[in-house]
Amino acid sequence: MSTATLEKKADLAGPGISTYPEVEKALPRDYQPLLSPMDTMKAVFDVKRYIEDHLCKALNLQMVQVPLIVDRDSGVNDYLDRDGSRTPIEFPCGLGLRRPIQAQIVQAATKWKRMALRQFGCGPGEGICTDMRAVRKDYFLDHDHSAYVDQWDWERVITPQERSLDFLKDVVRKIWKVIRGAAQHVQKRFPALKTDRYPEIPEQLTFIHAEEMLERYPDLPRKQRESRTLQEVSPALFIIGIGWPLKDGYPHEMRAADYDDWVTETVRRNGETFHGLNGDILVWNPVTRRRHELSSMGIRVTRDTLKVQLKMAGQEHFLKLPYHQAILNDQIPLSIGGGIGQSRTYMYLLRTAHLGEVSVTVWPRELTDICRRRNINVLE
């Protein structure tokens, strides 16, 4: 197996940095925070309020409560990657029960949201948004990956006719308009954020299919491919079609088989067919000088595409679980949804070098020592 093939295989999931010497090389050497720690917190909550209000208005969503723990047997917890290598924290729950509930801390609310659309009585064009908190214990902890995850997890009911790439793009444009609006809003409140040291947040996203990126950079692993595209094509991308095996035999990235639809044929070009009704918002972060993922989203599976994707993933046994049964029996609506990383977005808009400047969680001492040497104030 060639070195390039091994790199591609290893690059299908994970943060792309796996040692702290590599993290130290990646962190900026000339970093000066634009805001004090207290002003950073004020700005975080300004951005939070702006995005929640304007995202709900743009997509016709209502903020709702969201679970931190779910029943393991419900099947609604998120596998993150289709191989199930990132496992949730699990514990027995319920003092005095003969058979305690086998509870799990959520890794994301992706599946729960689709079930919740029915619970909240949402019709076509209506949806929900959540202030989701999760724990992902199997991440390597670096500058933009932590065990603590906060997201605006949202979901909206759609019609069969809206299961199209054009509809997906329209929703993505609305989300980007909200993110950019938040940047302009917070810069007015905190003028220090508007500086010549960094370029403005791009006005528009560039849409590109994962197959097109592979055509441009066929020998590069996925993360390097994304970095080159952000540097040479556009600093703000929506990458379409994540999960289906590309021409080189590998998916752009591993994606769970039971929420986003990555098998549907969407584009025909020169006799070739591109697949996928999902994608990621990726930007070039001028502070870290690295790729920076803000959001993952997509049109959700139908009962037919669910069967195909689970078969491809070798997970057909999931079909017995309540969540999957609800899809097979048309008991929950067709939908589109996604998660926007809150701390990732604060980091990007407030021009910080580390997640720890905008959120509080646990970090290894080795990492906090590196940050201290680089003038990065990590909250503890």
N, C-alpha and C positions, 0 to 999 in steps of 0.2 A: 504494500500500500504506500503511495507516494506521500511526501511530507504535506503537500497541499491538500490531499484527501483527508489525512489525519487531522489537519487544522480545521477543515470544514466540518468534520464530524464532531470535533470537540467544541466547536463554536455554536452548536445548535441551541444551547441554553446556557444560562449563567451570565455573570456580569462582565466577563472579559478580562478581569484582573483577579489573580489568585494568590498573590504573595504581597506582603507589606513593603518589601523593597520596591516592587513594581508600583504600588500606590504612592510611595514617596517620590518616585520619578515622575508620576503623572500629575501630582498636585502642583499648582503654580508656585514659583519661587518668589514672585514679586507681588504677592497678594496684599491688598489693602482693603478691608471691608468698607463699604460706602456708608453704612449706618452703624450706630452703636447697638449693643445687644438689646437694650430696651426699645429703641426705635425700630429695630428689626421685628420685635414682637408686635409692636403697634402696626407696622406695615403688613405683617402676616395676617392679622385679623381684619385689616382693611381689604386685603385681597380676598380673603375667605368670604367676607360678606358680599363683596362685589360679584364674585364668580357664582356663588349660590343664587343670588337674586337674579342675575342676568342669564345664567344657564337655564334656570327654571322658566324664565320668560321666553327665551329663544326657542326652547324645545317643548314648551307647555308641560312642565313637570311640577310636581309637588314634593317638597321635602317630607320624608317619612322616617320613622325609626327603623333601625337595622340591627340584626342580631350580632353579638360578639361570639356566641357559642351556638352550635347546632347539634342535632342528634346525628351521630355517625350513620345510622341506618336509613336516614332520609335521602342520602346521596346528593345533598345540595352543596356540600363543601367543594372547594375548588382544588383540582389537581395541579393547576398551573401549567405543567407540562404533561403530555399524554403518556409518558412512561411512568408517571407516579413516583418519581424519585424524590420529590419534595413532599414530605409527609406532614400532616398537621399535628399539633399538640393534642393529645387525647387523655381524658381522665373520667373516672366514674363520678356521677353527679346524682345527688338525691339521698340525703341521710334517712335511714330507716326503710328504704325500699328493698324488697326482696331481690329485685333485679334492678340495680341502679342504671340510670340513663348513661349510655356511653357517649359522652359529650366530646365535641371537638371545638377548638378555637378556630374561627374561620380564617382561611388564607385569602379569600376574596368573596364578595357577595354575589358573584356573577349569576349563579343558578337560582339562588334565593330570590333575587329581584324578579325573575321571570315568573316564578310562582306567586310573588307578591302582587303582580299586576292584577291577577284574578282576585286576590284577597281584598285589594283596595278598589275593585270595580272599575278599573280603567278601560275605556273604550279606544277605538282607533284614533290616533293623534294625541292621546293622553299618556302620561307616564309619571314616574317617580324618580326622586334623586335622594341619595343617602350620604350622610357624613360617616363613612365606613372606617372602622378601625380593625386591623388584623395583625396576626403574627406569622411571619415566615422564618422559621428557625434555621432553615437550610441554606440561607444566602451566605456568601462570603461578604463580610462587612467591610465596605470601602467608602469612598466619598459620596456615592449616590445609591447605595444599597444598604438597608438596615433591616433588622429583624422586626421592627415596628413599621407597619404600613398604614398610611392614611390616604383615602381616596374619596373623590366624589364618584360614587358608583351610581349610575343612572340607567334607566330602562324605559322604553316607550312602545306602546302597542302600534303595530303597523298592519296594513292590509296586504293581501297577496300581491297586488299590483306594485306595492312599494318595495318588494324584494328585488331591488335592482342596484347596479353600480351607481347610476345617476342619483338615486335617492340617498345612498350612502355618502356620496361626495357632497351633496347639499347639506346634510347634517354635519359633516366634518367642517365645512366652511363656517357654519353657524357657531360651532364650538371654538374654532380658531378666532373668530371675531370677538367672542367673549374673552378669551385669553389675552388677546392684544388690547382689548378695551381695558382689562384689568391693569395691564402694564402702563397704559396712558394715565389711568386714574391714580395709581399709586405714585407715579412720577410727579403728578401735580401736588399730591399731599406731602411727598418727601423729595424735594428738588435735587438732593444729592444723588438720587438714582439716575438722573438725566445727565450723563457725562460723556465726553468725547472718548473716554477710555474704551467704551464698548459701543458697538453699532446698535441702532434701533431694532426693536422686535420687528421681523419682516411683516409687511402688510398682508401677504398672501402665502398660502401653502402651495407647494408643487406636488402634484399627484404623480406617482410613479409605481409601476407594478414591480413586484419582486423579480419577475422574469426579465424585465428591462434592466434592472440593476445587475443581474447576473450576466446579461449580454455585454454590458459595459466593462465589467470587471470579473471575467470568468474564473480567474485563478485565485481570487481573494476569498478568504473566509468571510462570513456574514458581517461581523462587526467592522472589519476593515472596509468591506464593500459599502456599508452605510456611511462610514466616516468619509470615504472618498467622494461619495455622492453628495454629502452635505457640504463638502469643501469645493467641489467642482461644478455642481449642478444648482443647488439651492440650499441655504442654511435652515430651511424649514420644509419638511417633507411629510406627506402621508404615503406610507408604503402599503400597497394593496396586495392581498393574496398571501397571507402568512399561514402556512400549515400544509399546503399541497406540495408534493415533491416537484421540484423544478427540473429543468433540463439536465442538470448534473446529477440528478437522482436524490438530492437532499432538499428538504423543505427550507425556506429561508430561515425559519426558526420553528422549533417544536411548539405546537399549540394544542391545548386540550381538545378532545374530540367531541365533547358534548355541549358546547355552547356556541361559539362562532361557527358560521358556515364557511368552510374553506374548500369545499369540493365543487360547488356550483360553477358551471362554465359562464364566464362573464364577457370575455373579449376574444374575438377571432381576428388574427392578423397574419397575413401571408401564409394562410393554411395552418397556422398554429392556434391552439386554444389556450387561453389563460384562465386560471381558476381563482375563485375566492371573492366573498362578499364581506371581507374584514380587512383590518389593517392597523397600523400604529402611526401616531404623530411623533416624529423625531425632529429634534432641532440641534443645531451646532451651538454649544455653550461657549461663549467667548471668554468666560472666566477660567473654566477648567480646560478649555481648548480640546474638548472631546465631544463625542456624540452624546445626546441626552434625550432619553425617552420620556414623553409626558403622558401619553394616553394610548391605551389599547382598546379597540372597539370593533363592533361588527354587527351585521344582521345575523340573527340566531338561526340555529338549525331547525328544519322541519322534521317530521317523523321519518321522511325518506332519507334526507341527508344525514340525520343522526345515525341511522342504521349503517350507511356507507362508511361514515367516519369512524364509528366504533369498530367496524370490521377491519378497516385499515390499521387501526391502533391496537387490534387484538384485545379489545375490551367489551366484547358483545355481552359478557355477563352483567354489565351495568344495566342492561335493558330491563332487568327485574326490579330495579330500585324505583321508589315512588316518583322521584323527579322525572326519570326517563319514561316511566309508564304514563305520566301525565302528558308528556309530549306525544307519545305513540297514540294516545287515545283522544288527542285534540282537546284536552282539558285545560290547557293554558294557551294564551294567545300567541300569535306570531309577534315577534318583537325585534327591536334593534336596541343595543345598549353598549355600555363601555365603562371604563374606569379612568378617571383623570387623577394622576398622582398629586396629592395636595402638596406635600413637602417638596417633591420634584418641581412643581410649578412655582412655589415660593422661591426655591433656590434659583430658578431661571430668571424670574422677574425681579428679584431683589439683588441679583448679581452676587450670590454667595458661592464659596468654593466647596462647601461641604453641607450635607443634609443636617449635620449636627448643629449648624448655626440657626436652623429654622424649626427644629423639632428636638424633643428630648427622648432618649432611649439609652440602651447599653452599648458601649463601644469597648473594644479591647484596648488595654493600656498602650500597647505598641502603636495603635493608630492615633490615640489622643496625643501621645508624645510627638509623633510625626507632625500632627496638626499644630501643636504648640510651636514647634520649630519653624513652621511656615506662616506664623501669624494668623492662624485660623482658630477662632474662639468656638470650641465645641461645648454645647450646653450639657451639663451633667446633673 
